[in-house]
Amino acid sequence: MKRIYLIAALVCFTAKAFSQGSPDYGSGMKFNLKEDGSKYLRVLAWNQVWLRSSQMNPGTMINGEEASSSTDIGNRRLRILLHAQLSPRYMIVTHFGINNQTFTNGGAAGTTGTGGYGQGKKPGLFFHDAWNEYALVLPQPDKKFSLSVGGGLHYYMGLSRMTMSSTLNYLAIDAPIFNWPLIENSDQFARQGGLFAKGKYGKFEYRVSYNKPFATNLTPTDVPTSDLAVAVDNSGNTKWSKAGYFEYQFLDVESNVLPYKVGSYLGTKKVFNVGAGFYNAPDATRTSVAGNVEKHDITLLSADVFVDMPIGKPEKKMAITAYSVFYDYDFGPNYLRNLGIMNVGVANPDFTGSTALAGAGNLQPTIGSGNIWYTQAGVLLPTSQEKPKVRIQPYGAFTYKDFDALEQSSSQFDIGANFFIDGHHAKITTQYSTRPVYTAPDTKTSKGEFTLQLQIYL
């Protein structure tokens, strides 16, 4: 009986984790490999298409022409995930796809110019996740403690809830990116290779990992005095990193079958969680002062809170979602990374005005030594129909950044709405976002970007 209960629980938890707001969807594409359901394969596929209208940073050109604005369409994500439960204790996860294909970039390595392999074309598939996992202590209805261990290219990267967020069910149109502070430097699209352990003790959930970061080798600029030093990613003979995230779930207990944290349950659960996490990588960055090279640890800390629950009269099916996180980042002196999602702009060498310090296109100061506070909140509006054709969820988000490398802090906001056709499985999202544009460490203005997203996942 315990075996049957465990199988049913695993299937139920996994189905709930990937069917928020769509009661008709069930467990999706699930194929039993054994009649009793103890062995099965689940397949998930999703696509996020972005249509955008963007103000470009000063000094931008696109495909050889000066540009102060741009409109485009691109593939933000095209992914497939395979989740195989080969026994109640043994599980394999593989996850592959593409990201960020635009009309100018995001194509396969070496694609350039015009033609069949021109710029932006035929992006290469790669693995996001590939790990094996074994349950040492199975979850049981009469026991509080559970423990699973695993290894491979994994997403158990600690730090915060949003660092391990699912890309299928965000409240806002996307993550703010600084939740993945190592993105595409010492990780592979927010993943590292290593070992992890996860589990629960009652309403307390824990995740820890021990990983080998991908090697980095940027050369620091030599400066005459230490106050001018700027740390860059250079790990040499890379040392192992350590990460963890610990969370207390006051109300409903969330599934931890897979690492991907839900962004919005659309009223299908009552969740109130408080969490804290860390990431540490020894000797991961370097500075150079008067010819002397110094190594620095990367030490990242966070604390967050997440609320998602139904409100009002049950027949109205309203719900609120809110998330707030504080990051304390130390990458070494004056470390700063400028990033822009699906950036189609490049620097204009003939521009004579004040260019943006971050660079061309939609680049902005995104990650750095200093502090970041991010908060988002949304409400699922009421309905008078049993099965409404569309549910609407307006939301807003606020970001405060205070980086050591810049003399002024910055504030920015996002405002938008989700239009749910079939929960998160088929939705349209609209969002307007601002970003800071620094032309000097103490001088900044603001630019904006409007995005419409079409999402479907099976």
C-alpha beads as a LAMMPS data file, in Angstrom:
LAMMPS data file: protein, C-alpha beads

458 atoms
457 bonds

1 atom types
1 bond types

-500.0 500.0 xlo xhi
-500.0 500.0 ylo yhi
-500.0 500.0 zlo zhi

Masses

1 110.0

Atoms # bond

1 1 1 0.000 0.000 0.000
2 1 1 2.840 2.401 0.772
3 1 1 4.281 1.760 -2.680
4 1 1 0.934 2.528 -4.329
5 1 1 0.539 5.686 -2.232
6 1 1 4.023 6.871 -3.178
7 1 1 3.435 6.322 -6.910
8 1 1 0.138 8.202 -6.770
9 1 1 1.723 11.062 -4.817
10 1 1 4.603 11.436 -7.249
11 1 1 2.268 11.528 -10.244
12 1 1 -0.089 13.976 -8.526
13 1 1 2.693 16.324 -7.381
14 1 1 4.310 16.367 -10.813
15 1 1 1.007 17.015 -12.563
16 1 1 0.167 19.895 -10.225
17 1 1 3.593 21.441 -10.696
18 1 1 2.991 21.767 -14.439
19 1 1 -0.747 22.501 -14.740
20 1 1 -1.382 25.696 -12.798
21 1 1 -4.760 27.217 -13.514
22 1 1 -5.839 24.552 -16.024
23 1 1 -7.848 21.814 -14.273
24 1 1 -8.594 20.082 -17.590
25 1 1 -4.941 19.508 -18.444
26 1 1 -4.130 16.786 -15.887
27 1 1 -0.686 15.202 -16.150
28 1 1 -0.263 16.120 -19.813
29 1 1 1.840 13.882 -22.044
30 1 1 2.539 11.006 -19.649
31 1 1 3.396 7.507 -20.859
32 1 1 3.355 4.588 -18.452
33 1 1 6.298 2.252 -18.901
34 1 1 4.682 -0.206 -16.499
35 1 1 0.964 -0.888 -16.074
36 1 1 0.855 0.009 -12.368
37 1 1 2.354 3.442 -13.112
38 1 1 5.534 2.856 -11.091
39 1 1 7.558 3.577 -14.240
40 1 1 6.612 6.396 -16.575
41 1 1 7.912 9.062 -18.930
42 1 1 6.553 12.615 -19.026
43 1 1 7.233 14.939 -21.954
44 1 1 6.868 18.715 -21.728
45 1 1 7.289 21.066 -24.663
46 1 1 6.925 24.846 -24.662
47 1 1 7.369 27.877 -26.862
48 1 1 7.528 31.563 -25.964
49 1 1 7.425 34.063 -28.824
50 1 1 8.124 37.752 -28.167
51 1 1 6.988 40.729 -30.217
52 1 1 8.688 43.926 -29.068
53 1 1 8.920 47.649 -29.558
54 1 1 12.084 48.974 -27.899
55 1 1 13.837 52.264 -27.354
56 1 1 17.550 51.764 -28.044
57 1 1 20.415 53.132 -25.979
58 1 1 22.252 56.108 -27.510
59 1 1 24.989 55.011 -29.897
60 1 1 23.122 51.993 -31.332
61 1 1 22.993 50.657 -34.841
62 1 1 21.130 47.599 -36.190
63 1 1 22.436 45.671 -39.199
64 1 1 24.631 48.578 -40.249
65 1 1 22.095 51.386 -39.782
66 1 1 21.764 53.930 -36.969
67 1 1 18.763 53.144 -34.760
68 1 1 17.050 54.888 -31.858
69 1 1 14.236 52.321 -31.733
70 1 1 13.395 48.843 -32.995
71 1 1 10.480 46.480 -33.507
72 1 1 11.081 42.750 -33.812
73 1 1 9.810 39.229 -33.207
74 1 1 11.892 36.434 -31.740
75 1 1 11.914 33.062 -30.017
76 1 1 12.566 33.654 -26.340
77 1 1 12.440 29.927 -25.533
78 1 1 11.811 26.689 -27.430
79 1 1 12.257 23.769 -25.031
80 1 1 11.567 20.064 -24.427
81 1 1 11.857 18.341 -21.042
82 1 1 11.845 14.573 -20.490
83 1 1 11.210 13.322 -16.962
84 1 1 11.499 9.570 -16.442
85 1 1 10.528 7.920 -13.137
86 1 1 12.147 4.510 -13.561
87 1 1 11.251 3.329 -10.054
88 1 1 9.871 4.975 -6.910
89 1 1 13.472 5.837 -6.013
90 1 1 15.212 6.454 -9.352
91 1 1 14.567 9.368 -11.702
92 1 1 16.253 10.838 -14.807
93 1 1 15.679 14.369 -16.117
94 1 1 16.834 15.775 -19.459
95 1 1 15.938 19.226 -20.739
96 1 1 17.084 20.738 -24.031
97 1 1 16.160 23.512 -26.450
98 1 1 17.090 26.959 -27.747
99 1 1 16.825 30.505 -26.439
100 1 1 16.906 34.089 -27.699
101 1 1 16.697 33.755 -31.473
102 1 1 16.178 37.151 -33.159
103 1 1 16.349 38.400 -36.731
104 1 1 20.011 39.426 -36.241
105 1 1 21.480 37.015 -33.694
106 1 1 20.943 33.877 -31.657
107 1 1 21.761 31.566 -34.553
108 1 1 24.179 28.658 -34.574
109 1 1 27.871 29.267 -33.934
110 1 1 29.496 30.775 -37.000
111 1 1 26.271 31.979 -38.636
112 1 1 26.788 35.399 -40.137
113 1 1 26.078 37.497 -43.193
114 1 1 23.399 36.540 -45.718
115 1 1 22.158 33.136 -46.841
116 1 1 21.089 29.774 -45.490
117 1 1 23.422 30.146 -42.520
118 1 1 23.092 33.906 -42.177
119 1 1 22.882 35.856 -38.948
120 1 1 20.261 34.654 -36.475
121 1 1 19.504 31.410 -38.325
122 1 1 19.450 27.726 -37.347
123 1 1 20.279 27.976 -33.630
124 1 1 21.877 24.914 -32.090
125 1 1 20.043 22.771 -29.535
126 1 1 21.849 22.248 -26.230
127 1 1 21.137 20.589 -22.904
128 1 1 19.912 22.790 -20.096
129 1 1 19.549 19.934 -17.599
130 1 1 20.760 16.328 -17.548
131 1 1 20.890 14.584 -14.197
132 1 1 20.155 11.333 -12.347
133 1 1 18.491 11.298 -8.942
134 1 1 18.013 8.647 -6.260
135 1 1 15.718 8.844 -3.220
136 1 1 17.598 7.655 -0.135
137 1 1 14.650 8.371 2.157
138 1 1 11.301 8.224 0.372
139 1 1 8.515 10.623 1.371
140 1 1 5.951 8.741 3.469
141 1 1 2.592 9.877 4.870
142 1 1 3.651 8.942 8.428
143 1 1 7.166 10.450 8.284
144 1 1 8.347 14.059 8.122
145 1 1 11.811 13.538 6.638
146 1 1 12.769 12.829 3.018
147 1 1 16.111 12.914 1.205
148 1 1 17.147 12.532 -2.439
149 1 1 20.603 12.890 -3.937
150 1 1 21.685 13.332 -7.528
151 1 1 24.325 14.500 -9.928
152 1 1 24.853 15.916 -13.395
153 1 1 24.108 19.207 -15.103
154 1 1 21.444 20.506 -12.737
155 1 1 19.306 23.458 -11.646
156 1 1 19.612 23.050 -7.853
157 1 1 21.679 26.248 -7.688
158 1 1 20.433 27.548 -4.361
159 1 1 20.377 31.285 -3.625
160 1 1 16.686 32.158 -4.112
161 1 1 13.303 30.852 -5.189
162 1 1 13.595 32.737 -8.464
163 1 1 17.104 31.378 -9.090
164 1 1 15.410 27.984 -9.488
165 1 1 12.224 29.320 -11.072
166 1 1 10.178 27.524 -13.693
167 1 1 10.046 29.417 -16.979
168 1 1 6.519 28.079 -17.624
169 1 1 4.473 29.993 -15.074
170 1 1 5.978 33.403 -14.320
171 1 1 3.791 36.166 -12.950
172 1 1 5.656 38.790 -14.979
173 1 1 6.645 38.171 -18.579
174 1 1 10.026 36.802 -17.539
175 1 1 12.583 36.662 -14.756
176 1 1 14.559 39.866 -14.079
177 1 1 17.808 37.993 -15.040
178 1 1 19.795 39.126 -11.970
179 1 1 18.174 36.148 -10.207
180 1 1 20.679 34.108 -12.285
181 1 1 23.836 36.020 -11.271
182 1 1 26.287 33.673 -13.044
183 1 1 24.288 33.431 -16.264
184 1 1 26.422 32.194 -19.165
185 1 1 29.719 33.009 -17.411
186 1 1 30.471 30.258 -14.894
187 1 1 27.246 28.380 -15.579
188 1 1 25.486 26.927 -18.619
189 1 1 22.232 28.849 -18.851
190 1 1 21.821 28.939 -15.028
191 1 1 23.128 25.380 -14.508
192 1 1 26.370 23.890 -13.249
193 1 1 27.659 20.347 -13.154
194 1 1 27.832 18.813 -9.707
195 1 1 26.115 16.937 -6.902
196 1 1 22.979 17.925 -5.030
197 1 1 20.757 16.860 -2.152
198 1 1 17.148 17.870 -1.576
199 1 1 14.353 16.982 0.764
200 1 1 11.873 18.048 3.387
201 1 1 11.357 17.901 7.121
202 1 1 7.686 18.601 7.588
203 1 1 7.071 22.085 6.188
204 1 1 10.810 22.835 5.962
205 1 1 12.412 22.278 2.543
206 1 1 16.140 22.207 1.839
207 1 1 18.307 22.117 -1.290
208 1 1 22.126 22.067 -1.262
209 1 1 24.687 21.457 -3.999
210 1 1 28.422 21.116 -4.566
211 1 1 29.421 22.086 -8.102
212 1 1 32.304 22.624 -10.496
213 1 1 31.738 26.029 -12.152
214 1 1 32.563 26.403 -15.817
215 1 1 35.999 27.966 -16.306
216 1 1 36.323 31.720 -16.900
217 1 1 39.440 33.576 -18.059
218 1 1 38.767 37.297 -18.557
219 1 1 41.838 39.498 -18.132
220 1 1 41.491 42.266 -15.515
221 1 1 42.499 45.786 -16.495
222 1 1 45.577 46.901 -14.597
223 1 1 44.979 50.112 -12.596
224 1 1 47.339 52.226 -10.467
225 1 1 45.334 52.197 -7.207
226 1 1 43.005 49.723 -5.493
227 1 1 40.000 52.079 -5.504
228 1 1 39.969 51.848 -9.325
229 1 1 40.180 48.051 -9.441
230 1 1 37.413 46.235 -11.343
231 1 1 36.905 42.520 -10.764
232 1 1 36.321 40.252 -13.780
233 1 1 35.468 36.559 -14.090
234 1 1 38.702 34.572 -14.067
235 1 1 38.664 31.341 -12.060
236 1 1 42.002 29.838 -13.090
237 1 1 42.057 26.216 -11.960
238 1 1 38.409 26.481 -10.923
239 1 1 37.546 25.589 -7.338
240 1 1 34.278 23.890 -6.382
241 1 1 31.291 26.069 -5.526
242 1 1 28.728 25.558 -2.769
243 1 1 25.072 26.586 -2.893
244 1 1 21.934 26.169 -0.823
245 1 1 18.358 27.303 -0.399
246 1 1 16.219 26.754 2.693
247 1 1 12.518 27.463 2.884
248 1 1 9.695 27.180 5.393
249 1 1 6.259 26.601 3.855
250 1 1 3.673 27.843 6.355
251 1 1 0.533 26.782 4.457
252 1 1 0.350 24.254 1.598
253 1 1 3.493 22.199 1.048
254 1 1 4.842 22.534 -2.498
255 1 1 6.108 19.664 -4.588
256 1 1 9.888 19.219 -4.809
257 1 1 9.868 16.354 -7.331
258 1 1 11.559 18.731 -9.790
259 1 1 13.575 21.859 -8.921
260 1 1 11.478 24.380 -10.852
261 1 1 9.720 26.808 -8.486
262 1 1 6.251 27.987 -9.543
263 1 1 5.765 31.698 -10.192
264 1 1 1.949 31.852 -9.984
265 1 1 -0.488 29.089 -9.004
266 1 1 -3.577 31.077 -10.084
267 1 1 -5.399 30.242 -6.886
268 1 1 -4.964 26.457 -7.083
269 1 1 -2.934 26.407 -3.830
270 1 1 -2.563 28.392 -0.602
271 1 1 1.127 29.189 -0.317
272 1 1 3.073 31.373 2.117
273 1 1 6.812 30.680 2.109
274 1 1 9.856 32.382 3.583
275 1 1 13.291 31.389 2.304
276 1 1 16.998 32.219 2.338
277 1 1 19.938 31.006 0.287
278 1 1 23.579 31.385 -0.664
279 1 1 26.180 30.702 -3.337
280 1 1 29.958 30.721 -2.787
281 1 1 32.775 30.153 -5.290
282 1 1 36.369 30.622 -4.022
283 1 1 38.876 32.606 -6.103
284 1 1 36.392 33.103 -8.934
285 1 1 37.257 36.687 -9.984
286 1 1 40.425 38.762 -10.267
287 1 1 41.651 42.346 -10.144
288 1 1 45.021 43.839 -11.115
289 1 1 46.552 46.788 -9.242
290 1 1 49.991 48.093 -10.233
291 1 1 50.804 44.737 -11.765
292 1 1 49.689 42.711 -8.756
293 1 1 46.830 40.290 -9.477
294 1 1 44.483 39.481 -6.596
295 1 1 41.829 36.741 -6.492
296 1 1 38.364 37.232 -5.005
297 1 1 35.598 34.917 -3.876
298 1 1 32.082 35.182 -5.246
299 1 1 29.714 35.295 -2.258
300 1 1 26.017 35.749 -2.939
301 1 1 23.215 35.877 -0.355
302 1 1 19.451 36.273 -0.561
303 1 1 16.236 36.286 1.452
304 1 1 12.749 36.098 -0.043
305 1 1 9.047 35.672 0.630
306 1 1 6.348 34.225 -1.632
307 1 1 2.558 34.395 -1.288
308 1 1 -0.020 32.851 -3.623
309 1 1 -3.599 32.131 -2.570
310 1 1 -7.266 32.504 -3.503
311 1 1 -9.125 35.542 -2.173
312 1 1 -12.733 36.714 -2.053
313 1 1 -15.767 34.533 -2.732
314 1 1 -14.838 31.047 -3.992
315 1 1 -17.181 31.291 -6.970
316 1 1 -15.265 34.365 -8.223
317 1 1 -11.998 32.374 -8.387
318 1 1 -9.835 35.399 -7.555
319 1 1 -6.249 35.011 -6.380
320 1 1 -3.249 37.092 -5.382
321 1 1 0.401 36.427 -6.109
322 1 1 3.315 38.326 -4.562
323 1 1 7.058 37.768 -4.355
324 1 1 9.833 39.888 -2.848
325 1 1 13.561 39.134 -2.721
326 1 1 16.665 40.928 -1.459
327 1 1 20.088 40.052 -2.917
328 1 1 23.474 40.906 -1.408
329 1 1 26.074 40.265 -4.119
330 1 1 29.873 40.315 -3.740
331 1 1 31.861 39.400 -6.861
332 1 1 34.890 41.481 -5.899
333 1 1 35.615 45.229 -6.227
334 1 1 33.375 47.185 -8.644
335 1 1 32.238 44.070 -10.522
336 1 1 29.486 44.919 -13.027
337 1 1 27.770 43.055 -15.895
338 1 1 25.580 44.731 -18.495
339 1 1 22.958 42.492 -20.084
340 1 1 19.967 42.829 -22.401
341 1 1 17.505 40.074 -23.331
342 1 1 17.588 39.320 -27.074
343 1 1 19.644 42.455 -27.763
344 1 1 19.561 43.285 -31.500
345 1 1 21.726 46.423 -31.294
346 1 1 25.490 46.913 -31.664
347 1 1 27.722 49.928 -31.126
348 1 1 27.723 52.638 -33.777
349 1 1 31.396 53.637 -34.330
350 1 1 30.367 56.957 -35.907
351 1 1 28.128 58.128 -33.068
352 1 1 29.347 61.475 -31.662
353 1 1 27.024 61.938 -28.656
354 1 1 27.143 60.484 -25.148
355 1 1 26.923 56.725 -25.425
356 1 1 25.483 54.439 -22.768
357 1 1 28.072 52.974 -20.393
358 1 1 26.274 49.617 -20.634
359 1 1 26.620 49.529 -24.412
360 1 1 24.248 49.535 -27.350
361 1 1 20.719 48.212 -27.841
362 1 1 18.803 47.377 -24.675
363 1 1 21.810 46.636 -22.460
364 1 1 21.596 47.783 -18.847
365 1 1 23.547 47.323 -15.588
366 1 1 22.059 44.014 -14.473
367 1 1 24.418 42.142 -12.136
368 1 1 27.170 43.458 -9.907
369 1 1 28.686 43.787 -6.464
370 1 1 26.090 45.557 -4.346
371 1 1 22.437 45.127 -3.430
372 1 1 19.250 44.425 -5.396
373 1 1 15.661 44.480 -4.156
374 1 1 12.955 43.069 -6.413
375 1 1 9.214 42.888 -5.718
376 1 1 6.282 41.795 -7.888
377 1 1 2.571 41.438 -7.221
378 1 1 -0.510 40.541 -9.242
379 1 1 -4.184 39.704 -8.880
380 1 1 -6.287 37.226 -10.840
381 1 1 -9.488 39.115 -11.611
382 1 1 -12.900 37.639 -10.748
383 1 1 -15.050 35.685 -13.159
384 1 1 -18.773 34.908 -13.180
385 1 1 -18.428 31.918 -15.515
386 1 1 -17.696 28.315 -14.651
387 1 1 -15.270 28.022 -17.571
388 1 1 -14.398 31.540 -18.757
389 1 1 -12.842 31.910 -22.186
390 1 1 -10.125 34.226 -20.842
391 1 1 -8.864 35.008 -17.316
392 1 1 -6.974 38.253 -16.739
393 1 1 -4.166 38.829 -14.232
394 1 1 -2.734 42.382 -14.075
395 1 1 0.604 42.746 -12.281
396 1 1 3.416 45.119 -11.495
397 1 1 7.074 44.758 -10.505
398 1 1 9.667 47.109 -8.991
399 1 1 13.462 46.800 -8.962
400 1 1 15.990 48.774 -6.914
401 1 1 19.697 48.344 -7.704
402 1 1 22.633 49.823 -5.791
403 1 1 25.905 48.727 -7.401
404 1 1 29.350 49.651 -6.059
405 1 1 30.604 50.503 -9.558
406 1 1 27.967 53.219 -10.094
407 1 1 27.617 56.417 -8.094
408 1 1 23.838 56.495 -8.348
409 1 1 21.369 53.772 -7.494
410 1 1 18.545 53.043 -9.928
411 1 1 14.865 52.171 -9.818
412 1 1 12.821 50.616 -12.597
413 1 1 9.404 49.063 -13.028
414 1 1 7.391 46.610 -15.098
415 1 1 3.646 46.736 -15.573
416 1 1 1.584 44.239 -17.517
417 1 1 -1.145 41.622 -17.639
418 1 1 -1.556 37.926 -18.357
419 1 1 -4.486 36.783 -20.482
420 1 1 -5.046 33.102 -19.749
421 1 1 -6.767 31.066 -22.441
422 1 1 -5.961 27.745 -20.734
423 1 1 -4.070 28.618 -17.578
424 1 1 -0.332 28.937 -18.160
425 1 1 -0.624 26.350 -20.935
426 1 1 -1.930 28.926 -23.401
427 1 1 -1.544 32.576 -22.464
428 1 1 -0.800 36.014 -23.870
429 1 1 1.231 38.467 -21.802
430 1 1 1.729 42.185 -22.356
431 1 1 4.338 44.184 -20.454
432 1 1 5.916 47.625 -20.472
433 1 1 9.337 47.873 -18.817
434 1 1 11.734 50.673 -18.019
435 1 1 15.499 50.414 -17.673
436 1 1 18.199 52.829 -16.466
437 1 1 20.624 54.226 -19.050
438 1 1 23.867 55.553 -17.548
439 1 1 26.012 57.894 -19.640
440 1 1 28.325 58.418 -16.645
441 1 1 28.545 56.710 -13.227
442 1 1 26.552 59.612 -11.754
443 1 1 24.312 60.425 -14.728
444 1 1 21.353 58.370 -15.905
445 1 1 18.131 58.585 -17.873
446 1 1 15.497 55.958 -18.661
447 1 1 14.360 54.015 -21.725
448 1 1 11.354 51.768 -22.255
449 1 1 10.347 48.542 -23.966
450 1 1 6.927 47.057 -24.736
451 1 1 6.688 43.279 -25.146
452 1 1 3.863 40.967 -26.159
453 1 1 4.430 37.291 -25.448
454 1 1 2.623 34.291 -26.901
455 1 1 3.141 31.184 -24.774
456 1 1 2.020 27.609 -25.197
457 1 1 3.181 24.481 -23.415
458 1 1 2.072 20.889 -23.407

Bonds

1 1 1 2
2 1 2 3
3 1 3 4
4 1 4 5
5 1 5 6
6 1 6 7
7 1 7 8
8 1 8 9
9 1 9 10
10 1 10 11
11 1 11 12
12 1 12 13
13 1 13 14
14 1 14 15
15 1 15 16
16 1 16 17
17 1 17 18
18 1 18 19
19 1 19 20
20 1 20 21
21 1 21 22
22 1 22 23
23 1 23 24
24 1 24 25
25 1 25 26
26 1 26 27
27 1 27 28
28 1 28 29
29 1 29 30
30 1 30 31
31 1 31 32
32 1 32 33
33 1 33 34
34 1 34 35
35 1 35 36
36 1 36 37
37 1 37 38
38 1 38 39
39 1 39 40
40 1 40 41
41 1 41 42
42 1 42 43
43 1 43 44
44 1 44 45
45 1 45 46
46 1 46 47
47 1 47 48
48 1 48 49
49 1 49 50
50 1 50 51
51 1 51 52
52 1 52 53
53 1 53 54
54 1 54 55
55 1 55 56
56 1 56 57
57 1 57 58
58 1 58 59
59 1 59 60
60 1 60 61
61 1 61 62
62 1 62 63
63 1 63 64
64 1 64 65
65 1 65 66
66 1 66 67
67 1 67 68
68 1 68 69
69 1 69 70
70 1 70 71
71 1 71 72
72 1 72 73
73 1 73 74
74 1 74 75
75 1 75 76
76 1 76 77
77 1 77 78
78 1 78 79
79 1 79 80
80 1 80 81
81 1 81 82
82 1 82 83
83 1 83 84
84 1 84 85
85 1 85 86
86 1 86 87
87 1 87 88
88 1 88 89
89 1 89 90
90 1 90 91
91 1 91 92
92 1 92 93
93 1 93 94
94 1 94 95
95 1 95 96
96 1 96 97
97 1 97 98
98 1 98 99
99 1 99 100
100 1 100 101
101 1 101 102
102 1 102 103
103 1 103 104
104 1 104 105
105 1 105 106
106 1 106 107
107 1 107 108
108 1 108 109
109 1 109 110
110 1 110 111
111 1 111 112
112 1 112 113
113 1 113 114
114 1 114 115
115 1 115 116
116 1 116 117
117 1 117 118
118 1 118 119
119 1 119 120
120 1 120 121
121 1 121 122
122 1 122 123
123 1 123 124
124 1 124 125
125 1 125 126
126 1 126 127
127 1 127 128
128 1 128 129
129 1 129 130
130 1 130 131
131 1 131 132
132 1 132 133
133 1 133 134
134 1 134 135
135 1 135 136
136 1 136 137
137 1 137 138
138 1 138 139
139 1 139 140
140 1 140 141
141 1 141 142
142 1 142 143
143 1 143 144
144 1 144 145
145 1 145 146
146 1 146 147
147 1 147 148
148 1 148 149
149 1 149 150
150 1 150 151
151 1 151 152
152 1 152 153
153 1 153 154
154 1 154 155
155 1 155 156
156 1 156 157
157 1 157 158
158 1 158 159
159 1 159 160
160 1 160 161
161 1 161 162
162 1 162 163
163 1 163 164
164 1 164 165
165 1 165 166
166 1 166 167
167 1 167 168
168 1 168 169
169 1 169 170
170 1 170 171
171 1 171 172
172 1 172 173
173 1 173 174
174 1 174 175
175 1 175 176
176 1 176 177
177 1 177 178
178 1 178 179
179 1 179 180
180 1 180 181
181 1 181 182
182 1 182 183
183 1 183 184
184 1 184 185
185 1 185 186
186 1 186 187
187 1 187 188
188 1 188 189
189 1 189 190
190 1 190 191
191 1 191 192
192 1 192 193
193 1 193 194
194 1 194 195
195 1 195 196
196 1 196 197
197 1 197 198
198 1 198 199
199 1 199 200
200 1 200 201
201 1 201 202
202 1 202 203
203 1 203 204
204 1 204 205
205 1 205 206
206 1 206 207
207 1 207 208
208 1 208 209
209 1 209 210
210 1 210 211
211 1 211 212
212 1 212 213
213 1 213 214
214 1 214 215
215 1 215 216
216 1 216 217
217 1 217 218
218 1 218 219
219 1 219 220
220 1 220 221
221 1 221 222
222 1 222 223
223 1 223 224
224 1 224 225
225 1 225 226
226 1 226 227
227 1 227 228
228 1 228 229
229 1 229 230
230 1 230 231
231 1 231 232
232 1 232 233
233 1 233 234
234 1 234 235
235 1 235 236
236 1 236 237
237 1 237 238
238 1 238 239
239 1 239 240
240 1 240 241
241 1 241 242
242 1 242 243
243 1 243 244
244 1 244 245
245 1 245 246
246 1 246 247
247 1 247 248
248 1 248 249
249 1 249 250
250 1 250 251
251 1 251 252
252 1 252 253
253 1 253 254
254 1 254 255
255 1 255 256
256 1 256 257
257 1 257 258
258 1 258 259
259 1 259 260
260 1 260 261
261 1 261 262
262 1 262 263
263 1 263 264
264 1 264 265
265 1 265 266
266 1 266 267
267 1 267 268
268 1 268 269
269 1 269 270
270 1 270 271
271 1 271 272
272 1 272 273
273 1 273 274
274 1 274 275
275 1 275 276
276 1 276 277
277 1 277 278
278 1 278 279
279 1 279 280
280 1 280 281
281 1 281 282
282 1 282 283
283 1 283 284
284 1 284 285
285 1 285 286
286 1 286 287
287 1 287 288
288 1 288 289
289 1 289 290
290 1 290 291
291 1 291 292
292 1 292 293
293 1 293 294
294 1 294 295
295 1 295 296
296 1 296 297
297 1 297 298
298 1 298 299
299 1 299 300
300 1 300 301
301 1 301 302
302 1 302 303
303 1 303 304
304 1 304 305
305 1 305 306
306 1 306 307
307 1 307 308
308 1 308 309
309 1 309 310
310 1 310 311
311 1 311 312
312 1 312 313
313 1 313 314
314 1 314 315
315 1 315 316
316 1 316 317
317 1 317 318
318 1 318 319
319 1 319 320
320 1 320 321
321 1 321 322
322 1 322 323
323 1 323 324
324 1 324 325
325 1 325 326
326 1 326 327
327 1 327 328
328 1 328 329
329 1 329 330
330 1 330 331
331 1 331 332
332 1 332 333
333 1 333 334
334 1 334 335
335 1 335 336
336 1 336 337
337 1 337 338
338 1 338 339
339 1 339 340
340 1 340 341
341 1 341 342
342 1 342 343
343 1 343 344
344 1 344 345
345 1 345 346
346 1 346 347
347 1 347 348
348 1 348 349
349 1 349 350
350 1 350 351
351 1 351 352
352 1 352 353
353 1 353 354
354 1 354 355
355 1 355 356
356 1 356 357
357 1 357 358
358 1 358 359
359 1 359 360
360 1 360 361
361 1 361 362
362 1 362 363
363 1 363 364
364 1 364 365
365 1 365 366
366 1 366 367
367 1 367 368
368 1 368 369
369 1 369 370
370 1 370 371
371 1 371 372
372 1 372 373
373 1 373 374
374 1 374 375
375 1 375 376
376 1 376 377
377 1 377 378
378 1 378 379
379 1 379 380
380 1 380 381
381 1 381 382
382 1 382 383
383 1 383 384
384 1 384 385
385 1 385 386
386 1 386 387
387 1 387 388
388 1 388 389
389 1 389 390
390 1 390 391
391 1 391 392
392 1 392 393
393 1 393 394
394 1 394 395
395 1 395 396
396 1 396 397
397 1 397 398
398 1 398 399
399 1 399 400
400 1 400 401
401 1 401 402
402 1 402 403
403 1 403 404
404 1 404 405
405 1 405 406
406 1 406 407
407 1 407 408
408 1 408 409
409 1 409 410
410 1 410 411
411 1 411 412
412 1 412 413
413 1 413 414
414 1 414 415
415 1 415 416
416 1 416 417
417 1 417 418
418 1 418 419
419 1 419 420
420 1 420 421
421 1 421 422
422 1 422 423
423 1 423 424
424 1 424 425
425 1 425 426
426 1 426 427
427 1 427 428
428 1 428 429
429 1 429 430
430 1 430 431
431 1 431 432
432 1 432 433
433 1 433 434
434 1 434 435
435 1 435 436
436 1 436 437
437 1 437 438
438 1 438 439
439 1 439 440
440 1 440 441
441 1 441 442
442 1 442 443
443 1 443 444
444 1 444 445
445 1 445 446
446 1 446 447
447 1 447 448
448 1 448 449
449 1 449 450
450 1 450 451
451 1 451 452
452 1 452 453
453 1 453 454
454 1 454 455
455 1 455 456
456 1 456 457
457 1 457 458
